[in-house]
Amino acid sequence: LVNNRIVVPAAGVYEIAYSVNVLLSGTQFILGATLYLVLSINGVDISQSRTRFESVTQGTAIIPIVTTVMSKSILIELNANDEISIRPSFLQLSTGSALELSDPNLKVIKIDD
């Protein structure tokens, strides 16, 4: 782990999997959010790793709360010393909405040379 990134020690084919808990809450009766997460290799986004969360929720007598888990798994060929990270690539929130990401998990397993 270097600078919040996983550094691959050897070239090969890897399975990379991630998951992140998402909590959407706020102060309004209508909540809205769109979020994309993506894996990044050496600062370059890997499009096939992108996941999307989108929610528009209307409350009644109480303010709504939405929870979900965003996750993805891919196979990819990597070079030695490649740096892997996960990051949001897009975020849009409606007025009064708050988005919290927690318990991130990034797993990297070498499966072939």
C-alpha positions as a Python dict, from the first residue, in 0.01 Angstrom:
ca = {
    (1, 'L'): (0, 0, 0),
    (2, 'V'): (152, 330, -116),
    (3, 'N'): (-32, 666, -106),
    (4, 'N'): (-371, 491, -61),
    (5, 'R'): (-302, 273, -364),
    (6, 'I'): (-212, -94, -397),
    (7, 'V'): (112, -149, -589),
    (8, 'V'): (132, -472, -791),
    (9, 'P'): (466, -648, -725),
    (10, 'A'): (478, -858, -1044),
    (11, 'A'): (328, -860, -1394),
    (12, 'G'): (37, -1096, -1460),
    (13, 'V'): (-339, -1135, -1485),
    (14, 'Y'): (-520, -1012, -1175),
    (15, 'E'): (-869, -1024, -1037),
    (16, 'I'): (-951, -687, -885),
    (17, 'A'): (-1266, -648, -676),
    (18, 'Y'): (-1399, -356, -476),
    (19, 'S'): (-1698, -273, -262),
    (20, 'V'): (-1810, 44, -84),
    (21, 'N'): (-2110, 107, 142),
    (22, 'V'): (-2321, 407, 38),
    (23, 'L'): (-2558, 606, 261),
    (24, 'L'): (-2779, 877, 111),
    (25, 'S'): (-2953, 1104, 361),
    (26, 'G'): (-3048, 1466, 397),
    (27, 'T'): (-3268, 1741, 527),
    (28, 'Q'): (-3534, 1738, 255),
    (29, 'F'): (-3824, 1502, 179),
    (30, 'I'): (-3682, 1440, -169),
    (31, 'L'): (-3329, 1303, -192),
    (32, 'G'): (-3135, 1258, -511),
    (33, 'A'): (-2786, 1144, -599),
    (34, 'T'): (-2587, 999, -884),
    (35, 'L'): (-2244, 851, -815),
    (36, 'Y'): (-1998, 661, -1035),
    (37, 'L'): (-1705, 470, -885),
    (38, 'V'): (-1418, 345, -1099),
    (39, 'L'): (-1087, 163, -1063),
    (40, 'S'): (-784, 361, -1166),
    (41, 'I'): (-456, 204, -1283),
    (42, 'N'): (-161, 446, -1272),
    (43, 'G'): (-410, 734, -1274),
    (44, 'V'): (-604, 607, -1578),
    (45, 'D'): (-969, 511, -1525),
    (46, 'I'): (-1065, 157, -1632),
    (47, 'S'): (-1409, 199, -1791),
    (48, 'Q'): (-1517, -165, -1751),
    (49, 'S'): (-1473, -128, -1373),
    (50, 'R'): (-1728, 153, -1334),
    (51, 'T'): (-2033, 112, -1113),
    (52, 'R'): (-2327, 351, -1086),
    (53, 'F'): (-2556, 444, -798),
    (54, 'E'): (-2858, 658, -875),
    (55, 'S'): (-3146, 730, -642),
    (56, 'V'): (-3435, 972, -622),
    (57, 'T'): (-3641, 909, -310),
    (58, 'Q'): (-3940, 1094, -174),
    (59, 'G'): (-4027, 1075, 193),
    (60, 'T'): (-4365, 1111, 355),
    (61, 'A'): (-4377, 1193, 725),
    (62, 'I'): (-4009, 1121, 771),
    (63, 'I'): (-3698, 1212, 577),
    (64, 'P'): (-3587, 911, 372),
    (65, 'I'): (-3254, 731, 402),
    (66, 'V'): (-3118, 508, 126),
    (67, 'T'): (-2838, 254, 178),
    (68, 'T'): (-2668, 26, -74),
    (69, 'V'): (-2339, -144, -156),
    (70, 'M'): (-2153, -63, -478),
    (71, 'S'): (-1927, -344, -597),
    (72, 'K'): (-1747, -473, -906),
    (73, 'S'): (-1495, -741, -1002),
    (74, 'I'): (-1279, -746, -1316),
    (75, 'L'): (-993, -946, -1467),
    (76, 'I'): (-709, -737, -1607),
    (77, 'E'): (-347, -778, -1714),
    (78, 'L'): (-112, -559, -1513),
    (79, 'N'): (257, -475, -1520),
    (80, 'A'): (493, -482, -1222),
    (81, 'N'): (466, -164, -1009),
    (82, 'D'): (123, -68, -1147),
    (83, 'E'): (-74, 133, -889),
    (84, 'I'): (-441, 48, -831),
    (85, 'S'): (-692, 276, -661),
    (86, 'I'): (-1068, 330, -649),
    (87, 'R'): (-1219, 674, -685),
    (88, 'P'): (-1545, 855, -759),
    (89, 'S'): (-1551, 963, -1124),
    (90, 'F'): (-1881, 1154, -1106),
    (91, 'L'): (-2100, 1286, -825),
    (92, 'Q'): (-2420, 1490, -837),
    (93, 'L'): (-2638, 1560, -533),
    (94, 'S'): (-2976, 1729, -505),
    (95, 'T'): (-3017, 2019, -262),
    (96, 'G'): (-3027, 1901, 97),
    (97, 'S'): (-2888, 1555, 17),
    (98, 'A'): (-2575, 1410, 173),
    (99, 'L'): (-2379, 1109, 53),
    (100, 'E'): (-2148, 907, 277),
    (101, 'L'): (-1910, 633, 160),
    (102, 'S'): (-1781, 389, 420),
    (103, 'D'): (-1599, 58, 466),
    (104, 'P'): (-1416, 54, 131),
    (105, 'N'): (-1270, -282, 32),
    (106, 'L'): (-1020, -332, -251),
    (107, 'K'): (-900, -687, -321),
    (108, 'V'): (-624, -773, -572),
    (109, 'I'): (-543, -1138, -647),
    (110, 'K'): (-290, -1261, -902),
    (111, 'I'): (-446, -1550, -1095),
    (112, 'D'): (-199, -1608, -1383),
    (113, 'D'): (139, -1504, -1517),
}
